[in-house]
């Protein structure tokens, strides 16, 4: 008989299906390892589970050090409010293994559990202007709104690439709800003139068809205006559809303009970098790599501009795109990424660029620090999760890589890089 998917251990509710715990009014996510350990201990119904059994069940028999097992067991104990000293719930049987020190109660319910997080899809915004630059700016706005929303841990935001795919293949909101689990769709338009910037936004509930939020923003026609709209919109959406936004929302609202581009040229170039990141078009790579240094001379505090330029240089080395024999592109990329972080340490994009450049220049300690910062700033960004997960996979740190890559695939199910993600784990 399979164990129930939801149980109670002392004062902690464990939902094995959703990989969460609930205690004291707070819901927390289980790691893959702590989930496996708690599941194995519960299934044993008080019997001892040996270390070898745990390794077989949780790590699929892979070679695992005692330190790794100890860390995972510490996480499992912490998840249920226990410690190695107290052993109130998980008892160590020295020299043999572990067992539950008290019985678990199965929760019987006839109703399915509520979804842990609302799933949000940001569709590409429409440009109401006639120029190509307006289209790039609208595209960049959609990407930035998506990125900003990934900072909120109480939202699950599908990737921009997935949004493009779903917009081109599905027109019925109910299909998005039933087949893709989307709860809310964000769409809108952007119009820019030399003096004014107007953005209209609508947030729709896919199940009921109701409008959860409709706003029109009118700001000065400068990059500062678009950043102001992005920040205000992120806080509004998080507050409206997830009921709370907390300290993170207040920090986003109070961010200064330091480290943000002051020119439309750099903003448009970063938007085109996002286009390159989806296509890896060599001609676009060469064009952007050539133009960014000149653009950044005029706007040298643009963190996203420096980060995009750093990644263009890194791709020259990683994928031999327009490679130059006499240029050390990787170390040039590292310097650009360092400049990006210096301009805005709170940019997850800049921290990701720095982490990747550090990884490819052999600074693994620096990589781990920058990667952790990028994940802390944007814990639900599919690109950040995938890029950092790949690096951990190449280091054979699968305990870290697998959860990151699993989450990236969930958030970006239509990414063409998903097969590569799976291959990196083989």
C-alpha positions in Angstrom: 0.0 0.0 0.0 1.4 3.4 -1.0 1.8 5.9 1.9 -0.6 8.8 2.0 0.5 12.0 0.2 -0.1 14.2 3.2 0.8 13.4 6.8 1.3 15.1 10.1 4.5 14.7 12.2 4.1 16.4 15.6 3.3 20.0 14.7 4.4 19.8 11.0 2.1 18.9 8.1 4.0 17.3 5.2 2.6 17.3 1.7 4.7 14.8 -0.3 2.9 15.5 -3.5 3.6 19.2 -3.4 7.0 18.8 -1.6 6.0 21.3 1.1 5.8 21.5 4.9 3.4 23.7 6.9 4.1 24.6 10.5 3.1 27.6 12.6 1.2 29.2 9.8 4.2 29.1 7.4 4.6 26.9 4.3 8.1 25.9 3.2 9.5 24.1 0.2 11.2 20.7 0.7 14.5 20.0 -1.1 14.5 16.9 -3.3 16.8 15.1 -0.7 14.8 16.1 2.4 11.6 15.1 0.7 13.1 11.7 -0.2 14.4 11.1 3.4 11.1 12.0 5.0 9.2 9.9 2.5 11.5 6.9 3.2 11.3 7.2 7.0 7.5 7.5 6.9 7.2 4.5 4.6 9.2 2.4 7.1 6.5 3.0 9.7 9.0 3.3 12.6 11.4 0.7 11.5 15.1 1.6 11.0 16.1 2.8 7.5 19.7 2.0 6.9 22.1 4.5 5.3 22.4 2.2 2.3 18.6 2.1 1.9 18.5 5.9 2.1 21.2 6.3 -0.6 19.3 3.8 -2.8 15.9 5.5 -2.4 17.0 9.1 -2.3 20.1 9.2 -4.5 19.2 6.3 -6.8 22.3 4.4 -5.6 24.8 7.0 -6.7 28.0 7.4 -4.6 27.2 9.8 -1.8 29.7 10.9 0.9 28.9 10.9 4.6 29.0 14.7 4.6 26.3 14.9 1.9 24.1 12.4 3.7 24.6 14.4 7.0 23.7 17.7 5.3 20.6 16.2 3.8 19.5 14.7 7.1 20.1 18.1 8.8 17.8 19.6 6.1 15.1 17.0 6.8 15.3 17.5 10.5 15.0 21.3 10.1 12.0 20.8 7.8 10.1 19.2 10.7 11.4 21.4 13.5 13.9 18.9 14.8 17.7 18.9 15.4 20.4 16.4 15.7 20.7 17.1 19.4 17.0 16.9 20.2 16.1 14.0 17.9 12.4 14.6 18.8 11.2 13.3 15.5 14.1 11.7 13.6 16.2 9.4 15.7 19.7 8.3 14.8 20.3 4.6 15.4 24.1 4.7 15.7 26.0 2.5 13.2 22.8 1.5 11.4 20.6 4.3 10.2 17.6 6.4 11.2 13.9 6.0 12.1 10.9 8.1 13.1 10.8 8.5 16.8 7.0 9.1 16.8 4.1 8.0 14.6 2.8 10.0 11.7 -0.9 10.7 11.2 -2.3 10.5 7.7 -4.6 13.4 6.7 -7.8 12.2 5.1 -9.4 14.8 2.8 -11.9 14.6 0.0 -10.8 17.9 -1.6 -7.7 18.4 -3.5 -5.1 20.7 -2.0 -5.1 24.3 -3.1 -2.3 25.3 -5.5 0.7 26.5 -3.6 1.4 29.5 -5.9 -0.5 31.3 -8.6 1.0 30.6 -12.0 1.5 33.8 -14.0 2.1 34.2 -17.8 3.3 37.6 -19.1 2.4 37.8 -22.8 4.6 39.9 -25.1 3.4 43.5 -25.0 2.3 45.2 -28.2 4.1 48.2 -29.5 1.7 50.9 -30.7 4.6 52.9 -32.3 5.6 52.4 -35.9 9.4 52.1 -35.5 11.5 49.0 -35.0 12.9 50.5 -31.9 9.4 50.7 -30.4 9.0 47.0 -31.0 12.3 46.2 -29.3 11.4 48.4 -26.3 8.0 46.7 -25.9 9.8 43.3 -26.1 12.3 44.4 -23.5 9.4 45.7 -21.3 7.8 42.2 -21.3 11.1 40.5 -20.5 11.8 42.9 -17.6 8.3 42.6 -16.2 8.7 38.8 -16.2 12.1 39.1 -14.6 10.8 41.5 -11.9 7.9 39.2 -11.0 10.3 36.2 -10.6 11.7 38.1 -7.5 8.4 37.3 -5.7 8.6 33.9 -4.1 4.8 33.6 -3.8 4.4 33.7 -7.6 5.3 31.1 -10.2 6.1 32.9 -13.4 6.5 31.1 -16.7 9.4 32.1 -18.9 9.2 34.7 -21.6 10.1 32.1 -24.2 7.2 30.0 -23.1 4.9 33.0 -23.2 5.9 33.6 -26.8 5.2 30.0 -27.7 1.8 29.9 -26.0 0.7 33.3 -27.5 1.4 31.9 -31.0 -0.4 28.6 -30.4 -3.3 29.3 -28.0 -5.9 32.0 -28.1 -8.4 30.6 -25.6 -7.6 31.5 -21.9 -9.5 28.4 -20.7 -6.9 26.2 -22.5 -4.1 28.0 -20.8 -5.8 27.2 -17.5 -6.7 23.6 -18.0 -3.7 22.4 -20.1 -0.9 24.6 -18.8 -2.0 25.5 -15.3 -2.0 29.2 -15.9 -4.0 31.2 -13.4 -3.4 34.8 -14.5 -2.4 36.3 -17.9 -0.8 39.7 -18.1 -1.0 41.5 -21.4 -0.8 45.1 -22.6 0.5 47.7 -24.9 3.2 50.4 -24.9 3.3 53.7 -26.8 6.3 56.0 -26.7 6.8 59.6 -27.8 9.7 62.0 -27.3 7.9 63.5 -24.3 5.6 60.8 -22.9 5.4 57.0 -22.3 2.1 55.3 -21.9 1.6 51.7 -20.9 -1.7 49.9 -20.6 -1.8 46.7 -18.6 -4.5 44.1 -18.0 -4.3 41.1 -15.7 -7.0 38.4 -16.4 -8.1 35.4 -14.4 -8.1 32.5 -16.8 -10.6 30.4 -15.0 -13.3 33.0 -14.3 -12.5 35.4 -17.1 -12.6 38.3 -14.6 -10.2 41.2 -14.8 -8.0 41.2 -11.7 -6.2 44.4 -12.6 -6.4 47.1 -15.2 -4.1 50.0 -15.1 -2.8 52.8 -17.4 0.6 54.3 -16.7 1.6 57.7 -18.0 5.2 58.8 -17.4 7.9 61.0 -18.9 9.3 59.6 -22.1 12.6 58.5 -20.6 14.1 55.1 -19.5 13.5 56.2 -15.9 9.8 56.3 -16.7 9.7 52.7 -18.0 11.6 51.4 -14.9 9.2 53.2 -12.6 6.3 51.5 -14.4 8.0 48.1 -14.2 8.6 48.3 -10.5 5.1 49.7 -9.7 3.5 47.0 -11.8 5.4 44.2 -10.1 4.3 45.3 -6.7 0.7 45.8 -7.8 0.5 42.4 -9.4 2.1 40.6 -6.5 -0.2 42.4 -4.1 -3.4 41.8 -6.1 -3.1 38.1 -7.2 -0.9 36.7 -4.4 -2.4 38.7 -1.6 0.9 39.9 -0.3 4.3 41.2 -1.4 6.1 41.8 1.9 9.6 43.2 2.3 10.6 42.3 -1.2 7.9 44.5 -2.6 8.9 47.4 -0.5 12.6 47.0 -1.6 11.6 46.9 -5.2 9.5 50.0 -4.8 12.3 51.9 -3.0 15.1 51.0 -5.4 17.0 53.9 -6.8 17.8 54.6 -10.4 21.5 53.9 -9.8 22.7 51.2 -12.2 19.9 51.5 -14.6 20.3 52.7 -18.2 19.7 56.3 -18.9 19.4 55.9 -22.7 16.9 54.3 -25.0 19.8 53.0 -27.1 21.1 50.7 -24.4 17.6 49.7 -23.3 16.8 48.7 -26.9 20.2 46.9 -27.3 19.4 44.8 -24.1 16.0 43.9 -25.6 17.8 42.7 -28.7 20.2 40.7 -26.6 17.2 38.8 -25.2 16.3 38.1 -28.8 19.8 36.8 -29.4 19.6 34.7 -26.2 16.6 32.9 -27.7 18.0 32.4 -31.2 21.9 32.4 -30.9 21.9 34.1 -34.3 25.6 34.7 -35.2 24.8 37.9 -37.2 22.9 39.4 -34.3 25.7 38.4 -31.9 28.3 40.2 -34.1 26.2 43.3 -34.4 25.5 43.6 -30.7 29.1 42.7 -29.6 30.3 45.5 -32.0 27.8 48.1 -30.8 27.7 47.6 -27.1 31.1 49.2 -26.2 30.1 52.4 -28.0 26.7 52.4 -26.3 28.2 51.8 -22.9 30.6 54.7 -23.3 27.6 57.0 -23.3 25.7 55.1 -20.6 28.4 53.6 -18.4 26.3 52.9 -15.4 23.8 50.6 -17.2 24.1 47.3 -15.3 21.9 45.3 -17.7 23.9 46.7 -20.6 27.2 45.6 -19.1 25.7 42.2 -18.2 24.4 41.6 -21.7 27.8 42.6 -23.2 29.6 40.2 -20.7 27.4 37.3 -21.9 28.0 38.2 -25.6 31.7 38.0 -24.9 31.3 34.7 -23.0 29.3 33.1 -25.8 32.2 34.0 -28.2 34.2 31.5 -26.2 31.6 29.0 -25.1 30.0 28.5 -28.5 32.8 29.9 -30.8 30.5 32.6 -32.1 32.4 35.1 -34.2 35.5 34.0 -32.3 38.7 36.2 -32.5 42.0 34.5 -32.1 43.8 37.5 -30.6 41.1 38.4 -28.0 40.7 36.8 -24.6 36.9 37.2 -24.7 36.2 35.3 -21.5 38.3 37.6 -19.3 36.9 40.6 -21.1 33.5 39.2 -20.3 34.5 38.8 -16.6 35.5 42.5 -16.4 32.2 43.6 -18.0 30.2 41.4 -15.6 32.1 42.8 -12.6 31.2 46.3 -13.9 27.6 45.2 -14.1 27.5 44.1 -10.5 29.3 47.2 -9.4 26.6 49.3 -11.1 23.7 47.3 -9.5 24.5 44.6 -6.9 20.7 43.9 -6.7 20.4 42.8 -10.4 19.9 39.1 -10.7 20.9 39.4 -14.4 24.2 41.0 -13.5 24.9 38.4 -10.8 24.1 35.6 -13.2 26.5 37.0 -15.8 29.3 37.3 -13.2 28.7 33.8 -12.0 28.9 32.3 -15.5 32.1 34.3 -16.3 33.7 33.2 -13.0 32.8 29.6 -13.7 34.4 29.7 -17.2 37.5 31.5 -15.9 38.0 28.8 -13.1 37.0 30.9 -10.1 34.6 28.3 -8.6 34.4 29.9 -5.2 33.4 33.2 -6.8 31.0 31.4 -9.0 29.2 29.8 -6.0 28.9 33.2 -4.2 27.6 35.0 -7.3 25.3 32.1 -8.2 23.7 32.1 -4.8 23.2 35.8 -5.0 21.5 35.6 -8.4 19.2 32.8 -7.1 18.3 34.8 -4.0 17.5 37.9 -6.1 15.5 36.0 -8.8 14.5 32.6 -7.3 12.0 31.9 -10.0 13.8 33.0 -13.2 14.0 30.1 -15.6 17.2 31.3 -17.4 19.1 31.9 -14.1 18.0 28.5 -12.8 19.0 26.7 -16.0 22.4 28.5 -16.5 23.5 28.0 -12.9 22.0 24.4 -12.8 24.1 23.5 -15.9 27.3 24.8 -14.2 26.6 22.6 -11.1 25.9 19.6 -13.3 29.3 20.1 -15.1 30.8 20.1 -11.6 29.0 16.8 -10.9 27.2 18.6 -8.0 23.9 16.8 -8.9 22.3 17.4 -5.5 22.4 21.1 -6.4 21.9 20.8 -10.1 18.9 18.6 -10.3 16.4 20.8 -8.3 17.5 23.9 -10.2 17.1 22.3 -13.6 13.8 20.6 -12.7 12.4 23.9 -11.7 13.8 25.6 -14.9 12.0 23.0 -17.0 8.7 23.6 -15.2 8.9 27.3 -15.7 10.1 27.1 -19.3 8.5 23.9 -20.7 8.9 25.0 -24.3 12.5 26.0 -24.1 14.6 24.4 -26.9 17.4 24.0 -24.3 15.4 21.5 -22.3 16.9 18.4 -24.1 20.3 19.8 -23.3 19.3 20.2 -19.7 18.4 16.6 -19.5 21.5 15.4 -21.4 23.7 17.3 -18.9 22.4 15.1 -16.1 23.2 11.8 -17.8 
